[in-house]
Amino acid sequence: MALLEVQNVSRSFGGVQAVKNVTFSVNEGEIVGLIGPNGAGKTTMMNLISGLIKIDEGEIRFQGARISGLKPHVIARKGIARTFQIVKPFQGMTVRENVMMGALFRPDLQGLKGSAVKQVVDEALDLLELDRKAEEPVEQLNLAQRKHLELARAMAMGPKLLLLDEVMAGLNLKEIERLMELVRKLNGRGVTILVIEHVMKAVMGLSNRVLVMHHGSLIAEGPPEVITQDPKVIEAYLGKRRHKGLYREAK
């Protein structure tokens, strides 16, 4: 069953068409990778889904209802959470307070007592392995911990769909592997995930399906093992040398 439907969506900035008539769906329970070279339109697509920018043409539907044109906070309360390419925790606050900001967008917590909010925040901190850092200022976190914090804040929103924008960027191999395990864990808890990633080991190892964008258009879609062999994808993004053995290494 399609949880998210993107139908013939386009968006231009001045004379540049960042997204061109893109159509795809994300089924409930999937992890779907979204890859492509810089400037392909991937982050623009995330911004369109989450309502940060408006579409020019087409329609985006979530759980069967149109969400394109809605404000970001309304979309968030419907069950779509996201992380950002550049992590930006709320400075001058503790880790717990940062995660609590996500819980403010959770519809089932509206009007409830602080104990209910604390339980949600504690669960998110524990899930993303930040429980021991809960009372520390966010300034003391390293990059990997800040990535975990982005995910914890998003999970505190109680999302049905989680949009991850290059959450592995800047991490070493050990940190990437640990974060991959956590993403699988989130998916195992019933969260559907759409992930933009340049770390091919991560996107190919996590995804049930992979979407490939180039110059604003969707040029390929399919299982990782098929995508890595697609001539259009090799030419546009992977490169003839880079793609060899890629799927095997991702496993």
Residue, then its C-alpha position, 0 to 999 in steps of 0.5 A: m500500500a502506498l504511504l506516499e505518492v508523488q505525482n507529476v511534480s515539478r518545481s523551478f527556481g527562476g530559469v532552472q527546473a530543479v524537479k521535472n515531472v517526477t512520479f514515484s511512490v513509497n509503500e508502507g514499511e519500505i526503506v527507499g533510497l534516493i540517489g543522484p549527483n549533486g544538483a539532481g534535485k534530491t533535497t528539493m524533493m525532500n523540501l517539497i514533500s515536507g512543505l518547506i517549498k511549494i510545488d509548481e505542478g503536480e500533487i503529493r499525497f500522504q495516506g491517500a490525502r493531498i498534502s502539497g500546499l500545506k504548511p510544514h508544521v501541518i505536514a509534520r503533525k500528519g506523521i512526516a518527520r525529517t532530518f537535515q543535511i547540515v545538523k543544526p541542534f538548538q544551541g544553548m539547550t541540553v540533548r533532552e530539551n532538543v528531543m523535546m522540541g520534536a515531541l511538541f509536534r506529536p499530535d497524541l501528546q497535545g494537552l497531556k501532562g509532562s509525564a507523557v512527554k517525558q516518556v516519549v522523550d526518554e524512549a527516543l533518547d534510549l532508542l538512539e543511544l543518547d540516554r547517557k548524554a540526555e542532560e549534557p549541552v548539545e555543544q558537547l556532542n561529536l558529529a556522530q552523536r549529533k546525527h543520532l540527535e537528529l534522528a531522536r528528535a525526529m522519532a519523538m514526533g512519532p512519524k509514520l514516514l521519516l525523511l533522511d537527508e544524508v544522515m551518514a555524511g561525514l561519519n567514519l565506517k564504524e559510525i556508518e555501520r552503527l547508524m545503519e543498524l539504528v535505521r533498520k531498527l527504526n524501520g523494524r518499529g514500523v517507520t517507513i523511510l525515504v533516505i537521500e545518501h551519497v554513501m553507497k554502502a549505506v543506501m544500497g545496504l539499507s534500501n528495498r528500492v532505489l530511486v535515481m534522479h539526474h538533472g531533476s528527472l527520475i531516470a531509474e527505479g528498482p532493487p539495489e542490485v538492478i540499479t547498480q547495473d543500469p547503464k543510465v545510472i552508471e553513466a550519470y552517477l556511479g561511474k563505470r569503475r565505481h559501480k563494480g562490486l558495489y552491491r556486494e560490498a554493501k551487503 
